Amino acid sequence: MDFSVKKLASDAGVFFSRAVQFTQENLGQAEKTELDAHFENLLARADCTKNWTEKIFRQTEYLLQPNPIDHTGARIEEFLYEKLDRKAPSRPTNAELLGHYMLEAAKDFGPGTPYGSTLIKVGECQQRLGGAEREFLQTSAISFLTPLRNFLEGDWRTISKERRLLENRRLDLDACKARLKKAKAAEAKAACEGEAVPDFQETRPRNYVLSASASALWSEEVDKAEHELRVAQTEFDRQAEVTRLLLEGISSTHVNHLRCLHEFVEAQTAYYNQCHRVMMELHKELGRFSSNFGRNPSASADPDASAESPTAALETDVLQIEEVQPPASGTRKAKVLYDYDAADTSEMSLLADELITVYTVPGMDSDWLIGERGNQKGKVPVTYLELLS
């Protein structure tokens, strides 16, 4: 019990001494040990790294899960499952939910109707987009968010702890310097004035033999202050070296974060490429569906008529396309944006970046134009073209 009380009293004394030194430094009444310029640069670089890493980490979280409510709920759910030592269930993405609702709606509207069949196509596409998004989120969390979180919650906490210890060692060192300075001043004063009772308020109280000369007592005080200063200087130098090594490790952190950033960009590129492919496939399917539906809107209402002559409509379309003549004026050049495969002989296949001549004819669907390329002629979708002047 006595040992605990003594230790508590000693710790309280050290804390009080540091508080006094810190206050006097802020008031300009005490000298402060300055770190070298290289060390200050390391500290500034570390603070900059921490601040920007924290901002990038949080903004990336918002990018991957933009809804703050969902974001908070997901973090709470992850925390609970982590405490229960269980794996969190897979959460459907918004695109997957949208696709599910579209497929369910198609069942009620009828998968054989134009609207129902289109809902099925779009719903399946949304589910594929949702699956790609899920994979992107998982990859980004592992390759990018986790390293940033490990730095903030691991390496940076260690650096902060060592920096606080270094600051305490510096305060102890400066307090020892101040005591030594006061002791030497008092010793010089005692030597000038002769025998005098030492002023114990100049330094901390000690048990001195009052019968000794004041000069001898101050000399002993100086020796003790010099010894404490050497100890404090050694502890400060040791802690400064430990902190310096940790701060220099920030360069390795930058290299690691650079690698993670490349992986994040690769995952993002793969995700958007996959989304683009899925949407282009859907666009082609919907274009063909719209073409067929626009040419023969009554096919579903009169299946017997179409069954009697399955090639009649096709032959009529071919004939009409072959007989179409370009107008005297109104033809335009168009640049093909995407590849397009003709659904039937009335259409013309397209290759991306090629130039063709296009024009319209009376009574034609506004989503289509007549395209010509050399001796080839056929209907082409407007959405695949960039009309030039």
C-alpha positions as CSV (number, residue, x, y, z in Angstrom):
1,M,0.0,0.0,0.0
2,D,2.8,2.4,0.9
3,F,4.5,1.6,-2.5
4,S,1.3,2.5,-4.3
5,V,0.9,5.7,-2.5
6,K,4.5,6.7,-3.2
7,K,4.1,5.8,-6.8
8,L,0.9,7.8,-7.1
9,A,2.6,10.8,-5.4
10,S,5.6,10.5,-7.7
11,D,3.4,10.3,-10.8
12,A,1.5,13.3,-9.6
13,G,4.7,15.2,-9.1
14,V,5.9,14.4,-12.6
15,F,2.5,15.4,-14.1
16,F,2.6,18.7,-12.1
17,S,6.2,19.4,-13.3
18,R,5.2,18.8,-16.9
19,A,2.1,21.0,-16.6
20,V,4.2,23.8,-15.1
21,Q,6.8,23.5,-17.9
22,F,4.1,23.4,-20.6
23,T,2.4,26.5,-19.2
24,Q,5.6,28.5,-18.9
25,E,6.6,27.6,-22.5
26,N,3.2,28.9,-23.8
27,L,3.6,32.1,-21.7
28,G,7.2,32.5,-23.1
29,Q,8.7,32.2,-19.6
30,A,10.7,29.0,-20.3
31,E,12.9,27.7,-23.0
32,K,11.8,24.8,-25.3
33,T,13.9,22.2,-26.9
34,E,13.3,22.4,-30.6
35,L,13.4,19.4,-32.9
36,D,15.7,19.4,-35.9
37,A,14.2,20.5,-39.3
38,H,14.2,16.9,-40.7
39,F,12.2,15.7,-37.7
40,E,9.7,18.5,-38.1
41,N,9.3,17.7,-41.8
42,L,8.6,14.0,-40.8
43,L,6.0,15.1,-38.3
44,A,4.3,17.4,-40.9
45,R,4.4,14.7,-43.5
46,A,2.9,12.2,-41.1
47,D,0.1,14.6,-40.1
48,C,-0.7,15.3,-43.8
49,T,-0.8,11.6,-44.6
50,K,-3.1,10.9,-41.7
51,N,-5.5,13.7,-42.5
52,W,-5.8,12.9,-46.3
53,T,-6.0,9.2,-45.7
54,E,-8.9,9.7,-43.3
55,K,-10.7,11.9,-45.8
56,I,-10.1,9.5,-48.7
57,F,-11.2,6.6,-46.6
58,R,-14.5,8.2,-45.6
59,Q,-15.3,9.5,-49.0
60,T,-14.6,6.1,-50.6
61,E,-17.0,4.6,-48.1
62,Y,-19.6,7.1,-49.2
63,L,-18.9,6.4,-52.8
64,L,-19.4,2.7,-52.4
65,Q,-22.4,3.1,-50.2
66,P,-23.8,6.6,-50.8
67,N,-26.8,6.5,-48.5
68,P,-25.6,7.6,-45.0
69,I,-28.4,5.6,-43.3
70,D,-27.6,2.4,-45.2
71,H,-23.9,3.1,-44.5
72,T,-24.5,3.4,-40.7
73,G,-26.7,0.4,-40.7
74,A,-24.2,-1.7,-42.5
75,R,-21.4,-0.7,-40.1
76,I,-23.6,-1.6,-37.1
77,E,-24.6,-4.9,-38.7
78,E,-20.9,-5.7,-39.4
79,F,-20.0,-4.8,-35.8
80,L,-22.7,-7.0,-34.3
81,Y,-21.8,-10.0,-36.4
82,E,-18.1,-9.5,-35.7
83,K,-18.9,-9.5,-31.9
84,L,-21.0,-12.7,-32.4
85,D,-18.1,-14.3,-34.4
86,R,-20.5,-14.9,-37.3
87,K,-20.3,-14.0,-40.9
88,A,-22.7,-11.2,-42.0
89,P,-25.3,-12.2,-44.5
90,S,-25.0,-11.0,-48.1
91,R,-26.9,-7.8,-48.7
92,P,-28.6,-7.4,-52.1
93,T,-27.6,-4.3,-54.1
94,N,-30.2,-1.8,-55.2
95,A,-29.8,-3.0,-58.8
96,E,-30.5,-6.5,-57.8
97,L,-33.6,-5.4,-55.9
98,L,-34.8,-3.5,-58.9
99,G,-34.3,-6.5,-61.2
100,H,-36.2,-8.7,-58.8
101,Y,-39.2,-6.3,-58.7
102,M,-39.2,-6.1,-62.5
103,L,-39.2,-9.9,-62.9
104,E,-42.0,-10.2,-60.4
105,A,-44.0,-7.5,-62.2
106,A,-43.5,-9.4,-65.5
107,K,-45.2,-12.4,-64.1
108,D,-48.3,-10.4,-63.3
109,F,-48.4,-8.5,-66.6
110,G,-47.7,-11.6,-68.6
111,P,-44.3,-12.6,-69.9
112,G,-45.8,-13.0,-73.4
113,T,-46.8,-9.3,-73.6
114,P,-44.4,-6.7,-75.1
115,Y,-44.2,-4.9,-71.7
116,G,-43.8,-8.1,-69.7
117,S,-41.1,-9.5,-72.0
118,T,-39.2,-6.2,-71.9
119,L,-39.5,-6.2,-68.1
120,I,-37.9,-9.6,-68.0
121,K,-35.0,-8.5,-70.2
122,V,-34.4,-5.3,-68.3
123,G,-34.8,-7.1,-64.9
124,E,-32.2,-9.7,-65.8
125,C,-29.9,-7.0,-66.9
126,Q,-30.3,-5.1,-63.6
127,Q,-29.5,-8.3,-61.7
128,R,-26.3,-8.8,-63.7
129,L,-25.4,-5.1,-63.0
130,G,-26.1,-5.8,-59.3
131,G,-23.9,-8.8,-59.3
132,A,-21.1,-6.8,-60.9
133,E,-21.6,-4.1,-58.3
134,R,-21.4,-6.6,-55.5
135,E,-18.1,-8.0,-56.8
136,F,-16.8,-4.4,-57.2
137,L,-17.7,-3.5,-53.6
138,Q,-16.1,-6.6,-52.2
139,T,-12.9,-6.2,-54.2
140,S,-12.6,-2.5,-53.3
141,A,-13.2,-3.2,-49.6
142,I,-10.5,-5.8,-49.5
143,S,-7.9,-4.1,-51.8
144,F,-8.4,-0.5,-50.9
145,L,-10.5,0.3,-47.8
146,T,-9.0,-2.4,-45.6
147,P,-5.4,-1.1,-46.0
148,L,-6.4,2.4,-45.3
149,R,-8.4,1.4,-42.2
150,N,-5.5,-0.7,-40.9
151,F,-3.2,2.4,-41.2
152,L,-5.6,4.7,-39.4
153,E,-6.5,2.2,-36.6
154,G,-3.1,0.5,-36.3
155,D,0.0,2.3,-37.5
156,W,-1.2,5.8,-36.8
157,R,-2.3,4.9,-33.3
158,T,1.2,3.6,-32.6
159,I,2.8,6.7,-34.1
160,S,0.5,9.0,-32.0
161,K,1.3,7.1,-28.8
162,E,5.1,7.4,-29.4
163,R,4.7,11.1,-30.2
164,R,2.9,11.7,-26.9
165,L,5.7,9.9,-25.1
166,L,8.3,12.0,-26.9
167,E,6.5,15.2,-25.9
168,N,6.5,14.0,-22.3
169,R,10.2,13.2,-22.5
170,R,10.8,16.7,-24.0
171,L,8.9,18.4,-21.1
172,D,10.9,16.4,-18.6
173,L,14.2,17.3,-20.3
174,D,13.3,21.0,-20.4
175,A,12.2,20.9,-16.8
176,C,15.6,19.4,-15.9
177,K,17.4,22.1,-17.9
178,A,15.4,24.8,-16.0
179,R,16.3,23.3,-12.6
180,L,20.0,23.0,-13.5
181,K,20.0,26.6,-14.6
182,K,18.4,27.8,-11.4
183,A,20.8,25.7,-9.3
184,K,23.8,27.1,-11.0
185,A,22.5,30.7,-10.6
186,A,21.9,30.1,-6.9
187,E,25.4,28.5,-6.5
188,A,27.0,31.5,-8.1
189,K,25.0,33.8,-5.9
190,A,26.0,31.9,-2.8
191,A,29.7,32.0,-3.7
192,C,29.5,35.8,-4.0
193,E,27.6,36.4,-0.8
194,G,29.5,33.9,1.3
195,E,27.8,31.6,3.8
196,A,24.0,31.9,3.4
197,V,21.1,29.6,4.0
198,P,20.1,28.2,0.7
199,D,16.7,29.2,-0.7
200,F,15.0,25.9,-1.2
201,Q,12.3,27.6,-3.3
202,E,14.8,28.0,-6.1
203,T,14.6,24.2,-6.7
204,R,12.5,21.4,-5.3
205,P,12.9,20.7,-1.5
206,R,15.6,18.3,-0.5
207,N,16.9,17.0,2.9
208,Y,20.1,18.8,3.3
209,V,22.4,18.9,6.2
210,L,22.0,22.5,7.3
211,S,25.3,22.6,9.1
212,A,27.1,22.4,5.7
213,S,28.1,25.5,3.9
214,A,25.6,27.0,1.5
215,S,28.1,26.7,-1.3
216,A,28.6,23.0,-0.8
217,L,24.8,22.5,-0.7
218,W,24.3,24.3,-3.9
219,S,27.2,22.3,-5.5
220,E,25.5,19.1,-4.5
221,E,22.2,20.4,-5.9
222,V,24.0,21.2,-9.2
223,D,25.5,17.7,-9.4
224,K,22.1,16.1,-8.9
225,A,20.5,18.4,-11.4
226,E,23.2,17.5,-13.9
227,H,22.7,13.8,-13.3
228,E,18.9,14.2,-13.8
229,L,19.5,16.2,-17.0
230,R,21.8,13.4,-18.4
231,V,19.1,10.8,-17.6
232,A,16.4,12.9,-19.2
233,Q,18.5,13.6,-22.2
234,T,19.2,9.9,-22.7
235,E,15.5,9.0,-22.4
236,F,14.6,11.9,-24.8
237,D,17.1,10.8,-27.4
238,R,16.0,7.1,-27.2
239,Q,12.3,8.1,-27.6
240,A,13.2,10.5,-30.5
241,E,14.9,7.7,-32.3
242,V,11.9,5.4,-31.9
243,T,9.6,8.1,-33.1
244,R,11.8,9.0,-36.0
245,L,11.9,5.3,-37.3
246,L,8.1,5.2,-37.1
247,L,7.7,8.5,-39.0
248,E,10.2,7.4,-41.7
249,G,8.0,4.4,-42.2
250,I,5.4,6.7,-43.7
251,S,7.3,6.3,-47.0
252,S,6.5,2.6,-47.0
253,T,2.9,3.5,-46.2
254,H,2.7,5.6,-49.3
255,V,4.1,2.8,-51.4
256,N,1.5,0.4,-50.0
257,H,-1.3,2.9,-50.6
258,L,-0.1,3.5,-54.1
259,R,-0.4,-0.2,-54.9
260,C,-3.8,-0.4,-53.3
261,L,-4.9,2.7,-55.4
262,H,-3.8,0.9,-58.6
263,E,-5.9,-2.2,-57.6
264,F,-8.9,0.1,-56.8
265,V,-8.7,1.7,-60.3
266,E,-8.4,-1.7,-61.9
267,A,-11.4,-3.0,-60.0
268,Q,-13.4,0.2,-61.0
269,T,-12.3,-0.1,-64.6
270,A,-13.4,-3.8,-64.8
271,Y,-16.7,-2.9,-63.1
272,Y,-17.6,-0.1,-65.5
273,N,-16.5,-2.2,-68.5
274,Q,-18.7,-5.0,-67.4
275,C,-21.6,-2.6,-66.9
276,H,-21.0,-1.2,-70.4
277,R,-21.1,-4.6,-72.0
278,V,-24.3,-5.6,-70.2
279,M,-26.0,-2.4,-71.2
280,M,-24.9,-2.6,-74.8
281,E,-26.3,-6.2,-75.0
282,L,-29.6,-5.0,-73.5
283,H,-29.7,-2.1,-75.9
284,K,-29.3,-4.4,-78.9
285,E,-32.0,-6.7,-77.7
286,L,-34.4,-3.9,-77.1
287,G,-33.6,-2.4,-80.5
288,R,-34.4,-5.7,-82.2
289,F,-37.5,-6.2,-80.1
290,S,-38.7,-2.7,-81.0
291,S,-38.0,-3.2,-84.6
292,N,-40.0,-6.5,-84.8
293,F,-42.8,-5.1,-82.7
294,G,-43.0,-1.9,-84.8
295,R,-43.1,-3.8,-88.1
296,N,-45.8,-6.3,-87.0
297,P,-47.7,-4.9,-84.0
298,S,-50.7,-7.2,-84.7
299,A,-48.6,-10.4,-84.9
300,S,-49.6,-11.5,-81.4
301,A,-53.2,-10.7,-82.0
302,D,-53.5,-12.8,-85.2
303,P,-51.1,-15.7,-85.0
304,D,-52.9,-17.7,-87.7
305,A,-52.4,-15.1,-90.3
306,S,-48.7,-15.0,-89.7
307,A,-48.5,-18.8,-89.7
308,E,-50.2,-19.0,-93.1
309,S,-47.3,-17.1,-94.8
310,P,-44.2,-17.0,-92.5
311,T,-42.0,-15.4,-95.2
312,A,-44.6,-12.9,-96.6
313,A,-43.8,-10.1,-94.1
314,L,-40.0,-10.6,-94.6
315,E,-40.3,-10.6,-98.4
316,T,-42.5,-7.4,-98.2
317,D,-39.9,-5.7,-96.0
318,V,-37.1,-6.7,-98.4
319,L,-39.0,-5.4,-101.3
320,Q,-39.8,-2.2,-99.7
321,I,-36.2,-1.5,-98.7
322,E,-34.8,-2.4,-102.1
323,E,-37.4,-0.1,-103.8
324,V,-36.7,2.9,-101.4
325,Q,-34.9,5.7,-103.3
326,P,-32.9,8.4,-101.5
327,P,-34.6,11.8,-101.6
328,A,-33.3,14.6,-103.8
329,S,-32.2,16.4,-100.7
330,G,-32.1,15.5,-97.0
331,T,-29.4,12.8,-97.0
332,R,-26.8,13.1,-94.2
333,K,-23.6,11.5,-93.2
334,A,-23.5,9.6,-89.9
335,K,-20.8,8.1,-87.9
336,V,-21.5,4.6,-86.4
337,L,-21.0,4.6,-82.6
338,Y,-21.3,0.9,-81.9
339,D,-21.3,-2.4,-83.8
340,Y,-24.7,-3.6,-84.8
341,D,-25.8,-7.0,-86.1
342,A,-28.8,-6.9,-88.5
343,A,-31.8,-8.8,-87.1
344,D,-33.0,-9.6,-90.6
345,T,-32.5,-8.8,-94.3
346,S,-34.3,-5.5,-94.0
347,E,-31.6,-4.2,-91.7
348,M,-28.0,-3.4,-92.4
349,S,-25.2,-4.4,-90.1
350,L,-22.9,-1.7,-88.8
351,L,-19.3,-1.4,-87.7
352,A,-18.2,1.1,-85.1
353,D,-16.5,4.3,-86.4
354,E,-17.5,3.8,-90.1
355,L,-19.3,6.5,-92.0
356,I,-22.6,5.9,-93.8
357,T,-25.2,7.9,-95.6
358,V,-28.6,8.0,-93.9
359,Y,-32.0,9.5,-94.7
360,T,-35.6,8.9,-93.7
361,V,-38.8,8.2,-95.7
362,P,-42.4,9.1,-95.0
363,G,-44.2,6.8,-92.6
364,M,-41.0,5.3,-91.2
365,D,-40.5,4.8,-87.4
366,S,-38.6,7.7,-85.9
367,D,-36.2,5.3,-84.2
368,W,-34.9,4.1,-87.5
369,L,-33.3,5.5,-90.6
370,I,-32.4,4.1,-94.1
371,G,-28.6,3.6,-94.3
372,E,-26.5,3.2,-97.4
373,R,-23.0,1.9,-97.7
374,G,-21.8,1.4,-101.2
375,N,-24.3,-1.0,-102.8
376,Q,-25.7,-2.1,-99.4
377,K,-28.9,-0.6,-98.1
378,G,-31.0,-1.3,-95.0
379,K,-32.7,0.1,-91.9
380,V,-30.3,1.2,-89.1
381,P,-31.2,2.3,-85.5
382,V,-30.8,6.0,-84.8
383,T,-29.3,5.4,-81.3
384,Y,-26.2,3.7,-82.9
385,L,-25.4,6.8,-85.0
386,E,-23.9,10.2,-84.6
387,L,-25.5,12.4,-87.3
388,L,-23.0,14.7,-88.9
389,S,-23.7,18.0,-90.6
